[in-house]
Amino acid sequence: MSQFESGFIHFSGLLSRIPGPNFCDSPGGVAVIPSRLDTSQGMIMRCEEGFHIGYFGDVRRERAGAALFERVVETGSLVLRHVGSDRRGEMSAQRFLASRDVTHEEILVTAGQRTASACSGRRIVAAQDTTEINFKDRDRARKGLGPAGDGQTPGFFCHAMVAIDADDEALLGVVHARIWTRSSEPVTARRNRPIEQKESMRWIEATAVAGERLASAAQLIVLGDREFDIYKQFVQIPPGVELIVRAAQNRKLADDDKRLFAAASDWRQFGAMEVRVPPRRPGEVARIARLSVKAGRVCIAKPRNGADPADPASVTLTLVEVHEMDPPKGHDPVVWRLLTTMPVRGQPDEFAAANDIVQLYRLRWRIEQTFRAMKSDGLRLEETQVQEASRLFKLAAIALVAAARTIQLVDARDGSSRPATDVADDDLITAAEAIGPTLEGKTERQKNPHPKRSLAWLSWIVARLGGWNCYYKPPGPKTMRTGWTKLADRAEGYRIAMAMQNA
């Protein structure tokens, strides 16, 4: 039972009746959560202050958005009949998504601002990538969408950036995202169009946003896969930003007859390093790859096609090249050619500098993990019954932020010094302080070992509520989602009990 369903919640000897709908209807058709306890006619109602996703011009919409977000996290679903709990809740969620005052841009900006505060003073990796949401075999009655990657199936695209703490590899949240559809009209003369008229501009835009939004980070490294190999980005780097880009193009070198991919052929090998390679597909397990490492400076020439005449004729970067030695049978060897603004040659320990760059690039898997959590391996965005494009965009923005929160909770299960406020409001944390001790057992392994009000401490409570017994394998995303639902239920009962005692 969720906090929005009818039922009984028992806490500290108090038995309270909770009303059914998850949202209340406002005169303007906006889903509203009451802002105070209302005990008139024997009914108890409350506001879910929660994890706000935007203001949207009205405190009622702000609260409605927070409640919808919490329900998405709790249910692990984007199917509105599940999120809404009943017909009235489903329709309230539909009205919230339909409101013209609610925009996916505001949801994403709100998330980015929250993430920025978590990044202050830290060494941050900002990983970006693009994912496709297509509705193959689910395209009936979809409206306002363009062609997906196959050029035919209705769908849209999401280019997102997440922040990762470089020291402990913790996901800190969503920094930025752009959501769009493609035109069905054929694109002509692509190579000769300026970058501003290409989809590739999304990479440069995200880097600029990160440079501005995460300016308070101790160090900021923006990275991306081969689509990020854009000459314009190399010569247009925001102040205070370092880049790590996996090279896709065998570029012409300005000061050598060789091409980029042959540049390291006669460089000395620094040594060998080990890298944990994350699974690339469901069912595959992570493995440790042993890599040979080379690094040096390269001067890349401006491309003949599509470059801005104002761009410089060349740009000098560091190339770090790694090759896997003796890959296991059935696996393609890891080969990474990384272009970066970070120095290696001339550093006190060149091998350590190259190693650091490779290890930082490895964190790119975090954005892939986030996409999986919002799609097939988690919230299953493709299965939503929402039909109209603008509403789908809002739901996608909510899904992106919700996926990041679930991953944060899973991360924290092994210990995190981050505060619990990264994922929860103070009311929920206060309730967790009362609930947590009731979940502890007699043995040391059945006690919460983490500092109170830390993210790890909250994650332990959520895992216990989700059914984890403190033994065997660590809790996974499903356990964490189940536990989050139960924590929200019990926190609701706690808040109502405290309000009744103080009445």
Salt bridges, closest charged atoms under 4 A:
ASP25 OD1 - ARG95 NH2 2.44
GLU48 OE1 - ARG46 NH2 2.71
GLU48 OE1 - ARG495 NH2 3.93
GLU49 OE1 - HIS52 NE2 3.82
GLU49 OE2 - ARG63 NE 3.90
ASP58 OD1 - ARG60 NE 2.96
GLU62 OE2 - HIS52 ND1 2.95
GLU70 OE1 - ARG405 NH1 3.08
GLU74 OE1 - ARG71 NH1 3.66
GLU90 OE1 - ARG87 NH1 3.74
ASP101 OD2 - ARG61 NH1 3.52
GLU105 OE2 - HIS104 NE2 3.42
ASP129 OD2 - ARG364 NH1 3.02
ASP165 OD2 - ARG122 NH1 2.33
GLU169 OE2 - ARG362 NH2 2.44
GLU199 OE2 - ARG182 NE 2.88
GLU199 OE1 - ARG202 NH1 3.98
GLU205 OE1 - HIS176 NE2 3.54
ASP225 OD1 - ARG246 NH1 3.86
ASP225 OD2 - ARG364 NH2 3.34
GLU227 OE1 - ARG202 NH2 2.74
ASP229 OD1 - ARG251 NH2 2.90
ASP266 OD2 - LYS258 NZ 3.10
GLU284 OE1 - ARG281 NH1 2.78
ASP308 OD2 - LYS232 NZ 3.16
ASP311 OD1 - LYS232 NZ 3.07
GLU321 OE2 - HIS323 NE2 3.07
GLU321 OE1 - ARG337 NE 3.23
GLU324 OE2 - ARG287 NH1 2.56
GLU350 OE1 - ARG268 NH2 2.79
GLU350 OE1 - ARG345 NH1 3.76
ASP356 OD2 - ARG123 NH2 2.73
GLU368 OE2 - ARG364 NH2 2.38
ASP377 OD2 - ARG372 NE 3.65
GLU383 OE2 - ARG138 NH2 3.75
GLU383 OE2 - ARG380 NH1 3.60
ASP411 OD2 - ARG366 NH2 2.43
ASP414 OD2 - ARG413 NE 3.81
ASP422 OD2 - ARG418 NE 2.93
ASP426 OD1 - ARG453 NH2 2.29
GLU433 OE1 - ARG453 NH1 3.02
GLU492 OE1 - ARG46 NE 1.80
